[in-house]
Amino acid sequence: MHALSAADLLLVWERGRTQGPLHQAIEILAVASPDRTREDLCHLTIGQRDAALLALRGATFGPRMSGVLVCPQCGARLELSILVSDVSVETADEPLEAIACEAAGYALRLRPPSTADIAASLQAPPEQRGNSLFRRCLLSATHGGGPVEELPNEVIDEAAKRICEADPQADVQLRVACSSCRHEWSVLFDIVPFFWNEIESRVSRLLGEVHALASVYGWSEKEILSLSPARRQFYVEATRA
């Protein structure tokens, strides 16, 4: 996996701009990992996928990430500044072994969900998607020595907890305190929309630079994007002067 170049960012944006977050995540990784197939990337666990996206984001834009949160208590806008390492959890690169879970006399074997699993579950009616995803991740379930189909809610809840523990990068919670009203709450950090918003912002700037330099110098998009950021910025400022 390599850091995204200026040309890569435009390619990612062009491919993913009309798609949802699930497919945008795969497009980002596919451009950065040309040696891996989309099928392979789609079958990474969500934690493995997000770990790869975090590493790629750090390599492309640097270790510090900044954003804005709105306090749910008083509505104040809060600036958030964290490091990639602050939200990175050690994650195995290899396929995870089946997760064993025992609760209320039931014995289950499960696996963490992947992008492919979530995409498939979204084909079900909204009220059935959670159950559809769980069923895709359930490898086997027994009770009293025999297989079972129906599971009590308490068993399902325990199984979901074990899945999160086995793939912790998929559920990173940030503890936030409002500087205005002192309200504290937890917020899920989702690298996919965060990274995509940064890509869109950078692409908007890049397209503006291409337009400015092509209009003045007649250079092609490829020639402009091949310039280093420092040289490209110098020429942009020269056109403005």
C-alpha positions in Angstrom: 0.0 0.0 0.0 1.4 3.4 -1.0 0.5 6.9 0.0 -2.0 8.6 -2.4 -0.5 11.0 -4.9 -2.3 14.0 -6.3 -3.3 11.9 -9.3 -4.4 9.1 -7.1 -6.7 11.4 -5.1 -8.4 12.6 -8.3 -8.9 9.0 -9.4 -10.3 8.0 -6.0 -12.7 10.9 -6.0 -13.8 10.3 -9.6 -14.6 6.7 -8.9 -16.2 7.1 -5.5 -18.0 10.5 -5.5 -21.4 9.0 -6.4 -21.1 6.0 -4.2 -21.8 5.4 -0.5 -19.2 5.1 2.3 -18.9 1.3 2.0 -17.8 1.5 -1.7 -15.8 4.7 -1.1 -13.7 2.8 1.5 -12.9 0.1 -1.0 -12.1 2.6 -3.8 -9.6 4.3 -1.6 -7.8 1.1 -0.7 -8.0 -0.3 -4.2 -6.1 2.7 -5.6 -3.5 2.6 -2.9 -3.1 -1.2 -3.1 -3.1 -2.2 -6.8 -1.7 -5.6 -5.9 -4.9 -6.6 -4.1 -8.2 -7.4 -5.7 -11.4 -5.6 -4.8 -12.8 -9.0 -3.6 -9.9 -9.4 -1.3 -10.4 -5.9 0.1 -14.2 -6.4 0.5 -13.5 -9.5 2.7 -11.3 -7.7 5.1 -13.0 -7.4 8.5 -14.2 -3.9 9.2 -11.5 -3.4 11.7 -8.8 -4.6 9.3 -10.2 -2.3 6.6 -10.3 0.7 9.0 -6.8 0.0 10.2 -5.6 0.1 6.6 -7.4 3.3 6.0 -5.9 4.9 9.1 -2.4 4.0 8.0 -3.1 5.3 4.5 -4.5 8.5 5.8 -1.4 9.1 7.9 0.9 8.4 5.0 -1.1 10.7 2.7 -2.0 13.7 4.8 0.2 13.3 7.9 -0.3 12.0 11.5 -2.5 14.8 12.8 -6.3 14.9 12.1 -8.6 17.8 12.8 -12.3 18.2 12.7 -15.3 19.8 14.3 -17.9 18.3 16.7 -21.2 19.8 17.9 -22.0 19.4 21.6 -25.4 17.6 21.9 -26.0 19.5 25.2 -25.5 23.2 24.3 -24.8 23.2 20.6 -21.3 24.6 20.9 -18.9 23.8 18.0 -15.8 22.1 19.3 -12.5 21.7 17.4 -11.1 18.2 17.6 -7.4 17.5 17.0 -6.0 14.0 17.4 -3.2 11.8 16.1 -3.7 8.8 13.9 -2.0 6.8 16.6 -4.7 8.0 19.1 -7.3 6.0 17.3 -5.2 3.1 16.0 -5.7 -0.3 17.6 -3.3 -3.2 16.9 -5.1 -5.4 14.3 -4.1 -8.7 12.7 -3.5 -8.6 9.0 -4.3 -12.3 8.5 -7.9 -13.6 8.5 -9.2 -13.9 12.1 -9.9 -17.3 13.6 -13.5 -18.2 14.4 -14.7 -16.6 17.6 -16.1 -19.0 20.3 -18.9 -17.7 22.4 -20.8 -19.5 25.2 -23.8 -18.0 26.9 -26.9 -19.4 28.6 -26.0 -22.9 27.6 -25.6 -22.0 23.9 -22.3 -22.5 22.1 -21.6 -20.3 19.1 -18.9 -19.8 16.5 -18.7 -16.5 14.8 -16.6 -14.2 12.6 -16.3 -10.4 12.5 -18.3 -8.8 9.6 -16.7 -7.5 6.4 -17.6 -4.9 3.9 -19.1 -7.6 1.8 -21.3 -8.8 4.7 -22.6 -5.3 5.4 -23.3 -4.6 1.7 -25.2 -7.9 1.5 -27.2 -7.1 4.6 -28.3 -3.8 3.2 -30.2 -5.6 0.6 -32.7 -6.8 3.3 -35.6 -4.6 4.5 -34.4 -2.0 7.1 -36.0 -3.8 10.0 -34.2 -7.1 9.1 -30.7 -5.8 8.3 -29.3 -6.3 11.8 -30.5 -9.9 11.9 -29.3 -10.5 8.4 -25.8 -9.3 9.2 -25.7 -11.4 12.4 -26.7 -14.5 10.5 -24.0 -14.0 7.9 -21.4 -13.8 10.8 -22.8 -16.8 12.6 -20.9 -20.0 11.6 -22.7 -22.4 13.9 -24.9 -22.5 17.0 -25.6 -25.4 19.3 -27.7 -26.0 22.5 -27.7 -29.2 24.4 -25.4 -30.8 21.9 -27.6 -30.1 18.9 -27.8 -27.4 16.3 -30.3 -24.6 16.8 -31.7 -21.8 14.6 -33.3 -19.4 17.0 -31.3 -17.7 19.7 -32.4 -15.7 22.8 -31.7 -11.9 22.7 -29.2 -12.3 25.6 -27.2 -14.7 23.6 -27.2 -12.5 20.5 -26.1 -9.5 22.7 -23.2 -11.5 24.2 -22.2 -12.7 20.7 -22.2 -9.1 19.4 -20.0 -8.1 22.3 -17.5 -10.8 21.6 -17.3 -9.8 17.9 -16.5 -6.2 18.9 -13.8 -7.5 21.2 -12.2 -9.6 18.5 -12.2 -6.7 16.0 -11.7 -3.6 18.1 -10.6 -1.2 15.3 -14.2 -1.4 14.0 -15.6 0.3 17.1 -13.3 3.2 18.3 -15.0 5.5 20.7 -13.7 9.0 21.6 -14.4 10.5 24.9 -15.2 14.2 24.5 -15.8 17.0 26.9 -17.4 20.3 26.0 -15.3 23.3 27.0 -18.5 25.5 27.2 -20.9 23.5 29.3 -18.6 20.7 30.5 -20.9 18.0 29.1 -19.1 14.7 28.4 -20.1 12.1 25.9 -18.6 9.4 23.7 -18.6 9.6 19.9 -17.8 6.8 17.4 -14.8 7.7 15.3 -15.4 6.5 11.7 -12.4 6.9 9.5 -14.3 6.4 6.2 -16.4 9.6 6.1 -13.5 11.5 7.9 -11.0 10.5 5.2 -13.4 11.0 2.4 -14.2 14.5 3.5 -10.5 15.3 3.5 -10.1 13.8 0.0 -13.0 15.9 -1.3 -11.5 19.0 0.2 -8.0 18.3 -1.3 -9.4 17.4 -4.7 -11.4 20.6 -4.8 -8.1 22.5 -4.3 -6.2 20.4 -6.8 -8.8 20.9 -9.5 -8.7 24.7 -8.9 -4.9 24.6 -9.2 -5.1 22.5 -12.4 -7.6 25.0 -13.9 -5.4 28.0 -13.0 -2.1 26.6 -14.3 -3.6 25.1 -17.4 -5.3 28.4 -18.3 -2.1 30.4 -17.9 0.7 28.0 -18.9 -1.2 25.6 -21.1 0.1 22.6 -19.2 -1.8 19.3 -19.2 -3.5 17.9 -16.0 -0.8 15.2 -15.9 2.0 17.7 -16.0 0.5 19.8 -13.3 -0.2 17.0 -11.0 3.4 15.6 -11.4 4.7 18.8 -9.8 5.6 18.7 -6.1 3.1 20.5 -3.9 5.6 23.2 -3.2 6.3 23.9 -6.8 2.7 23.7 -7.8 1.8 26.2 -5.1 4.6 28.6 -6.2 3.2 28.7 -9.8 -0.4 29.1 -8.5 0.7 32.1 -6.4 2.6 33.5 -9.4 -0.6 33.4 -11.5 -2.4 35.3 -8.8 0.3 37.9 -8.6 
